Amino acid sequence: MTRFEATDPADRLGLAVDAVTAHRARSSDGVRFEGHPVAADGDSAAPVVEYTDRVLRLELDDAARERLDELLGSFPVFKLKQPETRKADAGVVYVSVIADAKHAAEFVDATFREVHGLGDGYELRVVRV
């Protein structure tokens, strides 16, 4: 991989596909994505999505968890991974991502836009592959 951030929606999707593909090819410890509002003041913590071996790890408050449930309705192949979620710390959710890299990337992007509320104008960063 040669680029690690993107703001354009098509570029974000391509970046996420490349990161998931690189992780799978290298059998790395996982990918860590961060979503940054483009007009942010820099002081707030960026939401994080971690992808490892076809599982996403999300840290969500109650409102974001409800939005995740709505998003899962749009991605019927993606499911909450049990019993990992039941055993996880409060606010941590695991999602099973049995899909190709493109669909996994679409879900990651939708998670930042819809679940974390960043909308269409955010910067996706890959901080670990």
N, C-alpha and C positions, 0 to 999 in steps of 0.2 A: 504494500500500500504506500502511496506517495502523498496522499492528502488526508487530513484528519479533521477538517471542519467544513461545513457547507450551510448556506442559508437558503438558497433556491430550492423549492420543493423537489424538483427532479434531481438536483445534485445531492440533496439529503438522502433521497431514496437510494441513489447509486452508491453513496458513501456507506450507508447501512448494509446494502447487499455486499459490497466489497469487504466490509468488516466481518460479517457473518461467514462469508466464503473463506476468508483468510483464517478465521478461527477454526473452521472445520478442516481446512487443509493442513494446518499446523498442529491440530489437536492441542491448542493452547489452553490456558487456564480459564479463558473466557474473554468476552468483550464488555467493556464498560462504556456506555453512552451517557453523555450529559446534554441537557437541553438548556440553552441560554437565551433569554429574551434579547432581541437585538438592541433594544433601547434601555437595557437594564443599567442600574447604577453600579453594579459590580459587587454590592455588599451582600446580596441575598444568596443563599445556597441554591445551586442548580439542581433540579430534579435529576435523578440517576436511574437508568435502566441497565441491568446486567444480564447478559446472555451467556449461558454456558450449557453446552451439550443439549440443545433443544429445550432449554428451560429459561424463562425470564424471571428475574427476581426484581420485585418492585417494592418500594417503601411508600405507603399511602396513608393519608388520613381518612376519616370516615367518608367525607364528601368525595374524595378521589376514588375511594373503593366503590362507591355507588356508580360513578362514571365508568369505572372499569367494567362493572357488570353490564352496563349498557353497551360498551364497546365490544365485549365478548359476544353479544347478540349479533354483531355484524361480521364476526369471524367465527363461524360455528365449529371449525376444526380446533380452535384454541380453547383450552379448558383450564380451570383452576387445578393445579396439581395437588392432589391429596395423597397421603396425609401430611406432606411437607408443610402446606399452609397452616393446617391445624396445629402443628408442632412449632411453628415459627414464632419469633418474637411478635409482640403486638405491632400491627401496622405493616408487617411483611407478608407479601403474597407471592406465590410462585405460580407461573402460568406455563402449561405444557405447550410447546411450539413444535408440533410434528408437521413441518411444512418446509417447502424449499426456501432458499435464501431470500427470494423476492417477496414472498408472502410474510416471512419473518420480519423483513425490513419494513414492509407496509404497516405491520402491527406496531413495531417500535415507533415509527413516525406518528401513527395515530395515537399512541399512548402519550407522547409528549404534547401533541396538539389538543387532544380531547380529554384525556384523564388528568394530565398535569396543567391543562388550561393555557398552554403557551400560544395557541392559535397558529396561523399559517406563517407568521413572521418571526421565527426563532432560528437560532443557530444550533445545529447538531454537531457535537464534538465526539470523536472517538478518542478516549484517553487511555485505553488499554486494549490490545489485541492479543 
